[in-house]
Every structure is written in structure tokens, then in C-alpha cells.
Amino acid sequence: VAIALDGGVPDYGARSSSGSSRLGVFKRPRDSRPPDLPSLIPDRDGPAASLADLAQPTLARTESNAAVGRETAAHDEGEKSVSLDEFDARLIKESFAHMADNSSLAMEYFYSHLFSVSPETRGMFPMGMSQMRETVFAALARLVWIVDSPAESAAYLAQLGRHHRKYGVKDKHYQAFFRVLLNTVAYFNAGNWTPETEAAWQGMLAYAARKMRSAAAAEAKNHPPWWVGEIVGHDRRSETVAVVTIKPDGPLPYRPGQYLPVQVPRWPRVWRPYSIANAPRGSGLIDLHVRAVPGGMVSTTLVRQAAAGDTVLLGPAAGEMLAPASDRDLLCVAGGTGLAPVKAIIEDMSRRQQPAGRTRKITLFAAARGEPDLYDLPDLIRLQSAIPGLAVIPVPSGLLPDVRGTGLFENCEAYICGPAAMVRQTTLLLAAHVAAEQIHHDPLPDEPFRPVAASRQYLA
Ligand SMILES: Cc1cc2nc3c(=O)[nH]c(=O)nc-3n(C[C@H](O)[C@H](O)[C@H](O)COP(=O)(O)OP(=O)(O)OC[C@H]3O[C@@H](n4cnc5c(N)ncnc54)[C@H](O)[C@@H]3O)c2cc1C
């Protein structure tokens, strides 16, 4: 559940720009931890007082109520475990389906309720809430969809827990969020709400909170919740695209193919994911390929206003479109800035040993709407001459040429990244030739209900 109970971290330290910096500056304080935030919930006596104990005794401790990484083990030992078989997933799915019929109303109700129970939480969210509402609902839908699949739900909840650290989420935020969520589901199931349904939700939310919080606590032992990144290079490649090179203020672990949540000082608390365009470097520098979308808050800021010396906030890397473990050939189809993660994967492959007795074939179709959109062609040509087996095929028409019969499909790992329509179309084309688990792409919008393995959803 993308709680997005933004703990104010993004605001924190942000100052208006001075000197030559046009974007503004984030600064990490000396102790590297966000300041304590005001309490979010009136203690246990809100309108849902009977639910106030929800999950609370069972939860692990995040870094936010204690020093980062401390006390976690001791706290974990005392935890009561809530397992998946302790609640009825069918009741959860059925009641969620009732709420799903009114998803936008339900999310309006949810946030109004949350803000009235805890007025100060309003200041922890971005001004525009529509994307937030959609994201939270989609995350919830996904969680409900996979709730009876232990491995998938545990992995997803752990990812959510880790990612909510960047919002400054504390124990009490989980409690407030889940309490209001339970009230919301009950409200939208008015005629069908039974003690059994309520018990099922209580169990599920306790399970979710526990998984999220213990993953967050484990992560807090090794990594900060967010990094300040200094823009050290800003290369405007076209009217709409810039390659932005960022130096994080500490080691930021990631795997080629993953993306980072990015926040600019101009738009507090607004996080947007951008794929990392390079395999990890000794210098720690990270390239992002950003296209300004019309009216886009973060993208237009990064492309049109950012300059070297500005800073951004970076969240932890995420994403399941990773370089393959197999020796298979690679077929990559990238559209526009969808090139970024594919480039990182290709760079990573070039560092690996070739399969025994042959050179791995890597074919990259770089699709663009026109020549100016092939913003990275010189670099791709350089890569082609440096990496044996790599063939770069620019496709300025933006259409994937019909490569059936070329042998490129055979037993390959396929990577597709770019506009959603292109990803869907190419996936359909490949589906007849390539096994589903060998087709990789980042999450597509509008598909919150697909199982994890198929969708590789990103919703945090
Ligand atoms: C996993 C993942 C990886 C991503 N990687 C990259 C990347 O490497 N480079 C990159 O440039 N972007 C990438 N994106 C898209 C990026 O996260 C933002 O969605 C995009 O930059 C728009 O954000 P914004 O704040 O500027 O626009 P918003 O303020 O969110 O939106 C403004 C308007 O633009 C519309 N809009 C939003 N996104 C698009 C779009 N893609 N095309 C057309 N209209 C749009 C919105 O509907 C809205 O009307 C990625 C997205 C995901 C989910």
C-alpha cells in the first residue's frame, strides 16, 4: 500500500535557489537523519477507537521512532506473527471489489477521513492529490490481488516498506493509515460488512503492516531513506530531452535496469521514477535520460530548469527489469528515453564473461519518432564498437521492423522499454515467439491487477 504518508523529508532542507543554482538546493543535515515530525494521529481515541489496536502490537519498528537501525532486532523478537492463513482472503477480495466499483470516491473518502482525523497529514502530501490517489488505490488493488500468494505478497510488501522510508513514515503513520483504510472499506461495503469481513481485513492489514515495517527496519540498518543528489552534468540533447548526470551524496546501490524516485525542490513531495541509464560506476555517478512531457512538473523542471550545481532528492532504486542470469542472446526494443534502462543492461552485459564458445548477440532497436529523437545515437555507436556482438539498429520511424524470420527471436531474452503503447504492441508481437518469463518490461499504467511475475508493476 503506497501509504505516501509523506513525512516531510522532501521539504526538509530545501531552500530557494541562490547564486547560479536555478532549481534550488536540498541539504542533508549533519546527523543524516530527517528531523522528528509532529504526531500524526490523536492517540487511540479517534472515531475508530475500536480499531486503534489494529496491528500495533505485532509490528516491527522502523527507524523513525528510534535511531536508525537500532532496537530492531530486539523488537522483532517480541513480535507476534500474523500469517496469511489467519485471515480469509476471499472476504477481502469480495469486499475490495465493492469498493473498487467506486475507486475514486473511495480514495477521496479515505484522504478526507485521514486529513480530518489527522489534519497535519495534509501538509505531508503534494498539493495535487489525483496521482497520489490513483497510485495508492492501484497499490492496494495489487496487494489484494496477490494477498493469498505468500511469496508475492511478502516481496511486494517488503518493497513498499522499503520505499516508504523516503517519506519519513513512522510507526504511528502505519497505524493511522491502516485504521482509516479499514474504515473506508467498511464504509464502501455498508450493506455487506460482517464481523468476519472486518476480522479478515484486520488480519490482512496487520500482516501488511508487519511485513512493511520489518523490511523498512532491515533496510534502515544499511541505507539511508533518501539521498541528496547533486547535478554534475546537464546535457540538453534536444528540445525535450536532457541527459542529467547526478552524484548521490553516498553509495546508492542499484542493479542495471532499475529506476530511482526523483524529487526536485521546486515540487516538494512529488516523486517520479526515472530509469538509470548506466551500469554502476566507480565514481557513483548516475545518468538519467529525461523527456519533458507537456505540463509535466518534474520532467520539465529537470529538462528545462535544472543545471549543474542544483540538487535533487533520490529515493532507493526499484524495479524488476533486470539483466538476465541466463546466457541467452538479448533482443532489446527501446523507444525514446526507454533507452535508459536498456543501455544500463547492455553496459552490464559487456562486463560479463561471454557464454562458452560463442559471442552473445545483443540487438538493440532504438525507436524514435524522428532523427532528433535519436538523442543518444553517438553514444550508442560508440557502445557498438566497444561491445562485441552488439548491433544497434536506429528506427527513426518509431515502428519496430518486422524481424520475424531473422532468428533474433530464437531463445532470446527480450527487453522492451518506452511508451506504453509501444511496449504493449511489441510484447504482443513477441508473445508468439518468446516465453513470457523471457520478456521483460517496466510497469505499464492501467494494469494494477496483473500478477507480479507478468506485470513487473511499480506502484510505490
Ligand atoms: C518505471 C518508470 C520509469 C520511468 N523512467 C523514465 C525515464 O527514464 N525518463 C523519462 O523521461 N520518464 C520516465 N518515466 C516517466 C516519469 O516517471 C514521469 O511520469 C514523467 O517524467 C512525467 O512526470 P511529470 O512530473 O513531469 O509529469 P506530471 O506532472 O506527472 O504530468 C503532467 C501531465 O503529463 C501527462 N504525462 C505524464 N507522463 C507522461 C508521459 N510519459 N507522456 C505523455 N504525457 C505524460 C500527465 O497525464 C499529465 O497530464 C518513468 C516512469 C516509470 C513508471
The ligand as a MOL file (V3000), in Angstrom:
LIG
                    3D

  0  0  0     0  0            999 V3000
M  V30 BEGIN CTAB
M  V30 COUNTS 53 58 0 0 0
M  V30 BEGIN ATOM
M  V30 1 C 9.2560 2.7150 -14.0400 0
M  V30 2 C 9.2620 4.0490 -14.7240 0
M  V30 3 C 10.4360 4.5170 -15.2720 0
M  V30 4 C 10.4480 5.7570 -15.9130 0
M  V30 5 N 11.6010 6.1900 -16.4790 0
M  V30 6 C 11.6250 7.3520 -17.1480 0
M  V30 7 C 12.8270 7.8070 -17.7930 0
M  V30 8 O 13.8710 7.1600 -17.7550 0
M  V30 9 N 12.7760 9.0010 -18.4460 0
M  V30 10 C 11.6270 9.7500 -18.5050 0
M  V30 11 O 11.6630 10.8370 -19.1160 0
M  V30 12 N 10.4830 9.3460 -17.9100 0
M  V30 13 C 10.4620 8.1760 -17.2240 0
M  V30 14 N 9.3090 7.7590 -16.6130 0
M  V30 15 C 8.1520 8.6710 -16.5880 0
M  V30 16 C 8.3270 9.6420 -15.4060 0
M  V30 17 O 8.3120 8.9150 -14.1950 0
M  V30 18 C 7.2260 10.6850 -15.2840 0
M  V30 19 O 5.9890 10.0460 -15.3060 0
M  V30 20 C 7.2660 11.6980 -16.4010 0
M  V30 21 O 8.5310 12.3320 -16.4280 0
M  V30 22 C 6.1760 12.7680 -16.1730 0
M  V30 23 O 6.3180 13.2890 -14.8820 0
M  V30 24 P 5.9850 14.8360 -14.6300 0
M  V30 25 O 6.0170 15.0680 -13.1620 0
M  V30 26 O 6.8650 15.6950 -15.4510 0
M  V30 27 O 4.5420 14.9590 -15.2260 0
M  V30 28 P 3.1710 15.0620 -14.4130 0
M  V30 29 O 3.1450 16.3630 -13.7170 0
M  V30 30 O 3.0310 13.7980 -13.6280 0
M  V30 31 O 2.1100 15.0100 -15.5710 0
M  V30 32 C 1.7520 16.1640 -16.3260 0
M  V30 33 C 0.8750 15.7760 -17.4710 0
M  V30 34 O 1.6080 14.9470 -18.3780 0
M  V30 35 C 0.9590 13.6980 -18.5510 0
M  V30 36 N 2.0030 12.6840 -18.6490 0
M  V30 37 C 2.6350 12.0820 -17.6200 0
M  V30 38 N 3.5660 11.2310 -18.0930 0
M  V30 39 C 3.5150 11.3190 -19.4320 0
M  V30 40 C 4.2330 10.6930 -20.4790 0
M  V30 41 N 5.1970 9.7750 -20.2390 0
M  V30 42 N 3.9140 11.0390 -21.7530 0
M  V30 43 C 2.9600 11.9520 -22.0120 0
M  V30 44 N 2.2470 12.5810 -21.0520 0
M  V30 45 C 2.5040 12.2680 -19.7910 0
M  V30 46 C 0.0830 13.5270 -17.3290 0
M  V30 47 O -1.0250 12.7050 -17.6080 0
M  V30 48 C -0.3270 14.9490 -17.0310 0
M  V30 49 O -1.4030 15.3300 -17.8190 0
M  V30 50 C 9.2720 6.5300 -15.9930 0
M  V30 51 C 8.0880 6.0490 -15.4290 0
M  V30 52 C 8.0790 4.8220 -14.8150 0
M  V30 53 C 6.7890 4.3190 -14.2330 0
M  V30 END ATOM
M  V30 BEGIN BOND
M  V30 1 1 1 2
M  V30 2 1 2 3
M  V30 3 2 2 52
M  V30 4 2 3 4
M  V30 5 1 4 5
M  V30 6 1 4 50
M  V30 7 2 5 6
M  V30 8 1 6 7
M  V30 9 1 6 13
M  V30 10 2 7 8
M  V30 11 1 7 9
M  V30 12 1 9 10
M  V30 13 2 10 11
M  V30 14 1 10 12
M  V30 15 2 12 13
M  V30 16 1 13 14
M  V30 17 1 14 15
M  V30 18 1 14 50
M  V30 19 1 15 16
M  V30 20 1 16 17
M  V30 21 1 16 18
M  V30 22 1 18 19
M  V30 23 1 18 20
M  V30 24 1 20 21
M  V30 25 1 20 22
M  V30 26 1 22 23
M  V30 27 1 23 24
M  V30 28 2 24 25
M  V30 29 1 24 26
M  V30 30 1 24 27
M  V30 31 1 27 28
M  V30 32 2 28 29
M  V30 33 1 28 30
M  V30 34 1 28 31
M  V30 35 1 31 32
M  V30 36 1 32 33
M  V30 37 1 33 34
M  V30 38 1 33 48
M  V30 39 1 34 35
M  V30 40 1 35 36
M  V30 41 1 35 46
M  V30 42 1 36 37
M  V30 43 1 36 45
M  V30 44 2 37 38
M  V30 45 1 38 39
M  V30 46 1 39 40
M  V30 47 2 39 45
M  V30 48 1 40 41
M  V30 49 2 40 42
M  V30 50 1 42 43
M  V30 51 2 43 44
M  V30 52 1 44 45
M  V30 53 1 46 47
M  V30 54 1 46 48
M  V30 55 1 48 49
M  V30 56 2 50 51
M  V30 57 1 51 52
M  V30 58 1 52 53
M  V30 END BOND
M  V30 END CTAB
M  END
